[in-house]
Amino acid sequence: MEVSKQASWPDDFLCPISLEVMTDPVILPSGHTFERRSIQRWLDGGHRTCPVTNLPLPPDPTLIPNHALRRLIAAVSVSPAAVSADKALAGDCQGQGAVPASSSSVLGMLRLAKSGPAGRREVLESGAVAVLLQHAAAGDEAAARALLYLSLDGDDARVGLVADGAVDALCAAVSAGGAAAAHAATALTSLATVGVNKCTIGAHPSAVPALSRLLWRGGARERREAATTLYELCKLPENRRRTVRAGAAPALVELAANGSARAVEVLGLLAKNREGRHDLSRIPDIVAVLCTVAGSGNARAIDQALVVLNWICSESNELAMEAIKLGAFQLCEALVNDDNCKIAKNAVELARTLEKA
C-alpha cells in the first residue's frame, strides 16, 4: 500500500514495526499486535524483547493470530463500494464541515456493527472504537450510528463504551446538532439502560444541557430522541434535578402539546421532584396542555398527564381552579371507569385534589 494512503487508517491498523496496514496481524505474549512478517524478522534477528515495550519475551514466543483485527481491516479496506459510499457521505455532509479522511474505515465499521452480534464483537475487540469516538465527536453520522449498533451488544458492551469515552463523543455530537445528533441521542439512551451509566451520563457536564438544547433547537426527530434519552436518564432521581436546571421542562411541555407521549412521561418523572413541580407550575398554559392531553392522548400520555396535574394542583390552588375551569373535574368523572386501572386510579386521585380547591 502506498505510504500516502496510510494516513487515512487508524493507528491500530498499522504494524508498529513497518507502519503499514497489517494483512496478517498476530499478537505477541506482551499483548501487542504486529504484522506476522515484520515480527518474525525481528525474532529471526535474535531479538527477544517486545519492540513496543522493550520487555523480555519467552524463548520461543507464540504468535497468536488476531482474527478480529484481520477481519475488521479486511472489511474496511478501500474498495469501489467504499469509495462510492464515501462520495455519498461527502454529498450528505456538504455544509457541515470537511468529511474525515478515513470515512471509508468508519463506514466499514458501521457495516460490521450492523451485520449482527459477530460483527459488533469484531469491532469491539479490534481496539478501533477510539476511531469511531473521534469521528462521532466531529459530527460524523456514520460513526454515531456505528456506536449505536455497538451499544446493542449487551450491558458489558454498554459499560465498556462508557469507560472508553463514548459519553464525551456522543455529547459532542448532540451539541453539534445535524444528522448525527439524533443517532447520538439514541446511543446515549441505549447506554443509559444500564444503571451505573445513568449516573455517569447524567453527571457529565455536557449531557443533560446538550439534550435540553436539542429539545429546543432540533428537528422533529432530534427532539423526539432527546426526550427519550431524558426519560431514561430521569429514572435516576438526581438526573431529574439536572434536567429541570437545564431548562428542559418548557420544551417538554411544548412537545407534549404537539402530541409527544414521551414528553409527557418525562414531565411525570420531573413532577416527582419538588424542584421539578415548582418549575412546572410556572410554565404558562401547562394546565391547558395537560388537560388537552388527558382528554385526547393515548393511554400512556393520559396516565402521566393526570399524574402531573395532580402533583401541581395539589400544591397550587390557583392551578387547581384553572384546571376546574378547563373541565378537568368532568374529565376525571369520565375516566374513573376507564378500563385502564392506572388511568382510573389517577383520575380518582386528581378529582379528590380538585375537590379540596
Long-range contacts (C-beta under 8 A, 24 or more apart in sequence): 5-78, 7-101, 8-101, 8-102, 8-104, 8-105, 9-102, 9-105, 10-102, 10-105, 10-128, 10-130, 10-131, 12-69, 12-126, 12-127, 12-128, 12-130, 12-131, 13-69, 13-72, 13-73, 13-105, 13-128, 16-51, 16-52, 17-42, 17-51, 21-73, 22-69, 22-70, 22-73, 23-70, 23-73, 24-65, 24-70, 25-65, 25-66, 25-69, 25-70, 25-73, 26-63, 26-64, 26-65, 26-66, 27-63, 27-64, 27-65, 27-66, 28-57, 28-61, 28-63, 29-57, 29-58, 29-61, 29-62, 30-55, 30-57, 33-66, 33-69, 36-63, 39-63, 68-121, 68-122, 68-125, 68-126, 69-125, 69-126, 69-127, 71-122, 72-108, 72-109, 72-112, 72-122, 72-123, 72-126, 72-128, 75-108, 75-109, 75-111, 75-112, 75-122, 76-104, 76-105, 76-106, 76-107, 76-108, 76-109, 76-112, 77-108, 78-104, 82-107, 82-108, 89-141, 89-142, 92-141, 92-179, 93-141, 96-139, 96-178, 96-179, 97-138, 97-139, 100-135, 100-138, 100-140, 102-131, 102-135, 103-135, 103-140, 103-142, 105-131, 106-131, 106-132, 106-135, 106-140, 106-142, 106-143, 106-146, 107-142, 109-146, 110-142, 110-143, 110-145, 110-146, 110-149, 113-145, 113-146, 113-149, 113-150, 114-149, 117-153, 120-149, 120-150, 120-152, 120-153, 120-157, 121-153, 123-150, 124-150, 124-153, 124-157, 124-160, 129-161, 129-164, 129-166, 130-164, 130-165, 132-169, 133-164, 133-165, 133-166, 133-168, 133-169, 134-169, 136-169, 136-170, 136-172, 136-173, 136-180, 136-184, 137-168, 137-169, 137-172, 137-173, 138-172, 139-172, 139-173, 139-176, 139-178, 139-180, 140-180, 141-178, 141-179, 141-180, 141-183, 143-180, 144-170, 144-173, 144-180, 144-183, 144-184, 144-187, 145-183, 147-183, 147-184, 147-187, 148-183, 148-186, 148-187, 148-190, 151-187, 151-190, 151-191, 152-190, 155-193, 155-194, 158-190, 158-191, 158-193, 158-194, 158-197, 159-194, 159-196, 159-197, 161-191, 162-191, 162-197, 162-200, 162-201, 166-191, 167-191, 167-200, 167-201, 167-204, 167-207, 168-204, 168-206, 171-204, 171-206, 171-207, 171-210, 172-206, 174-207, 174-210, 174-211, 174-214, 174-226, 175-206, 175-210, 175-213, 177-214, 177-217, 177-218, 177-222, 181-214, 181-218, 181-222, 181-225, 182-218, 182-221, 182-222, 182-225, 185-211, 185-214, 185-222, 185-225, 185-226, 185-228, 185-229, 186-225, 186-228, 186-229, 188-229, 189-225, 189-228, 189-229, 189-232, 192-229, 192-232, 192-233, 193-232, 195-236, 198-232, 198-233, 198-235, 198-236, 198-239, 199-236, 199-238, 201-233, 202-233, 202-236, 202-238, 202-239, 202-242, 207-233, 208-233, 208-239, 208-242, 208-243, 208-246, 208-248, 209-246, 211-246, 211-248, 212-243, 212-246, 212-247, 212-248, 212-251, 215-248, 215-251, 215-252, 215-255, 216-251, 223-251, 223-255, 223-260, 224-255, 224-260, 224-262, 227-252, 227-255, 227-260, 227-262, 227-263, 227-266, 228-262, 230-266, 231-262, 231-265, 231-266, 231-269, 234-266, 234-269, 234-270, 235-269, 237-272, 237-273, 240-269, 240-270, 240-272, 240-273, 240-276, 241-273, 241-275, 241-276, 243-270, 243-276, 244-270, 244-273, 244-275, 244-276, 244-279, 245-275, 249-276, 249-279, 249-280, 249-283, 250-283, 253-280, 253-283, 253-285, 253-286, 253-289, 256-289, 256-290, 256-293, 256-301, 256-305, 257-285, 257-289, 257-292, 257-293, 259-297, 261-297, 261-298, 261-300, 261-301, 261-304, 264-290, 264-293, 264-297, 264-300, 264-301, 264-304, 264-305, 264-308, 265-300, 265-301, 265-304, 267-304, 267-308, 268-304, 268-307, 268-308, 271-307, 271-308, 271-311, 271-312, 272-311, 277-311, 277-312, 277-315, 280-308, 280-311, 280-312, 281-312, 281-315, 281-316, 281-319, 286-312, 287-312, 287-313, 287-319, 287-322, 287-323, 287-326, 287-328, 288-322, 288-326, 291-323, 291-326, 291-327, 291-328, 291-331, 294-328, 294-331, 294-335, 295-327, 295-331, 299-340, 299-343, 302-335, 302-340, 302-343, 303-340, 303-342, 303-343, 303-346, 306-332, 306-335, 306-343, 306-346, 306-347, 306-349, 306-350, 307-346, 309-350, 310-346, 310-349, 310-350, 310-353, 313-350, 313-353, 313-354, 313-357, 314-353, 317-357, 320-353, 320-354, 320-356, 320-357, 321-357, 323-354, 324-354, 324-357, 328-354, 329-354, 329-355
